[in-house]
Amino acid sequence: MPKSGTVALVGRPNAGKSTLMNRLLGEKVAIVSDKPQTTRHRIVGILSGERGQMVFYDTPGIHKPLHRLNRQMVRYALDAMTDADVVCLLIDVSQKFGAGDAYLLDLAAKAEGPRVLLLNKVDRVKKPAILPVIERYAATGLFQEIVPVSAAKGDNCDRLLEVLWQLLPEGEPLFDPELLTIHPERFLVAERIREKVLELTTEELPFSTAVAIERWEDDPEKDLVVIYASILVDRPGQKKIVVGSQGQMVKAIGTAARHDLEEFLGRRVYLDLNVRLEPGWREDKAVLASLDRDVDLGLE
């Protein structure tokens, strides 16, 4: 029988969950940045092959939530842990063990299925430093396997896949084997635009920004897609930063996003990008619902 099941990638912000999922899929599904809280939804990536189908859940980093948006993000991560057949807890091995790691261990203990500990970013530390970390986590008795990996460089990722295939239940594919993800293009496009905002703006700004697709027009005759999108910001000062002097920042974001989207969509793209002031959007149910409209998880 082929294997088929779901694998939740959970951990603290910036543990490398999105980078790891993209690495295991061999394709970019989740956006990646060096800023925490980049992932805001449960992002689904599908790996299909001769052995069966492995469905990954890339989840928001588990943190202390301060806004409705953040509470929603943490809920997505906790729900994924409950729903998944296998839970992978990612630890950044280059960081010292702290209260957040202890909290994650408590959460992992509640997961009903098999648990795998992934010690990520091993390329950043010397090998002798990894052994005490393995011993600490092995002593909990929570994990079927402990696998040191480097999501960025691909170290030991083949070994990780072998472990996961062994742990998955037998069954038929959950999704069409031709699919790489279940998210619609509108959502993936908004995410890729937001990735450029994360890349080009200052440290504290990305927490207060989101991207909304306002309009989408296909022109098959010209092999062109016309996208009207808005970058949402919390305060007037943030809008000034995103727009930039004489509009240079939003222009740079738009140019970078357009190049990325043309490669992603395989068509020419006209991107009309503006910056919209939306005070308190992270607490606004209506705004959050409109941003979630295009996610289309189909997992409820």
C-alpha positions, -999 to +999 in steps of 0.1 A: +000+000+000+012+035-007+017+059+022-005+090+026-007+116+054+000+150+068+031+164+084+029+196+106+060+217+107+058+237+140+082+258+160+090+293+172+092+323+147+123+321+124+130+284+131+131+278+094+098+260+088+090+276+054+126+272+041+124+235+051+091+228+034+103+245+002+135+224+004+116+191+008+092+199-020+119+211-043+097+241-052+089+274-036+054+273-021+059+293+011+074+328+011+106+332+031+123+361+049+146+366+078+119+385+097+098+367+123+061+360+118+065+359+080+040+329+078+005+339+088-016+310+076-013+272+074+005+268+041-001+235+024+026+218+003+021+185-014+048+160-022+037+131-044+057+102-058+061+064-060+059+060-023+026+079-019+017+114-009+031+136+019+012+168+027+031+194+047+016+221+069+039+250+072+026+270+102+031+304+118+057+306+145+043+300+180+047+332+200+029+353+226+000+369+206-006+406+211-033+412+184-063+394+169-041+386+139-014+370+160-040+350+181-054+337+148-018+328+136-011+308+167-044+290+164-035+279+129-003+264+142-020+246+171-048+233+149-022+219+125-006+200+153-039+185+162-048+176+127-015+162+114-006+125+113+031+134+122+043+165+141+078+179+134+090+203+160+117+226+145+143+240+169+169+266+159+200+248+172+220+280+170+198+296+197+199+289+235+171+269+250+145+292+265+110+295+279+096+295+244+112+261+238+099+247+270+064+258+261+067+241+227+077+209+244+045+211+265+025+215+234+043+187+215+035+164+244-002+168+237+001+157+201-014+123+196+006+111+166+043+104+162+066+133+169+099+141+152+124+167+165+143+186+139+174+204+150+176+230+122+205+253+112+232+228+121+254+246+095+256+275+119+271+256+149+301+233+155+292+196+157+303+191+193+277+217+204+248+196+189+253+166+211+241+182+244+210+195+226+202+161+213+206+147+248+184+173+264+155+166+240+160+128+239+156+128+277+120+140+273+110+107+257+087+127+234+102+120+200+103+089+178+133+104+160+157+134+164+171+146+130+197+173+127+191+192+094+200+224+076+170+236+057+190+263+040+217+239+027+197+207+024+219+188+049+203+155+060+170+163+044+170+130+025+173+113+059+144+133+072+121+123+043+130+087+049+120+090+086+087+107+076+078+081+050+083+054+076+059+072+101+031+081+077+000+058+076-009+037+046-037+052+024-047+068-009-037+103-018-055+131-001-052+154-031-046+152-068-010+140-072-005+167-098-010+195-072+019+212-054-004+232-032-042+238-027-040+276-024-054+296-053-032+319-074-047+351-058-034+341-023+000+330-036+004+362-055-005+384-025+021+364-004+048+370-030+041+407-030+043+407+008+076+389+006+090+418-013+077+442+013+095+421+039+127+422+019+128+459+012+114+476+044+127+481+079+127+456+108+096+467+126+074+476+097+065+441+083+045+433+115+021+461+105+017+454+068-005+431+047-013+428+010-048+427-004-056+418-040-082+444-051-087+433-087-075+406-111-080+407-148-068+381-173-061+391-209-054+358-228-050+375-261-020+396-248-009+367-225-012+393-197-026+394-162-034+427-147-033+428-109-044+457-086-031+453-051-028+473-019-002+472+008-021+478+041-004+498+069-014+507+104-002+543+107+006+574+086+043+572+094+044+536+081+027+547+049+053+573+044+081+547+047+064+522+023+057+549-003+093+562+001+108+595-011+089+604-044+074+569-044+107+552-048+101+524-022+067+513-034+081+514-070+110+492-060+086+467-042+064+467-073+093+461-097+107+432-076+072+417-072+064+419-109+096+401-119+088+373-094+052+371-104+060+368-141+082+338-134+056+323-110+026+328-133+044+322-166+028+353-181+034+390-184+022+409-154+010+445-150+010+452-113-007+483-100+005+487-064-007+513-039-004+518-002-036+520+019-038+533+054-060+509+075-056+519+112-059+489+136-063+464+108-047+436+129-077+439+153-103+444+126-125+412+120-137+425+087-102+433+073-088+400+086-118+381+070-112+398+037-075+389+038-084+353+045-110+351+017-085+339-009-066+314+013-092+286+005-076+260+027-104+234+022-093+218+055-122+226+078 
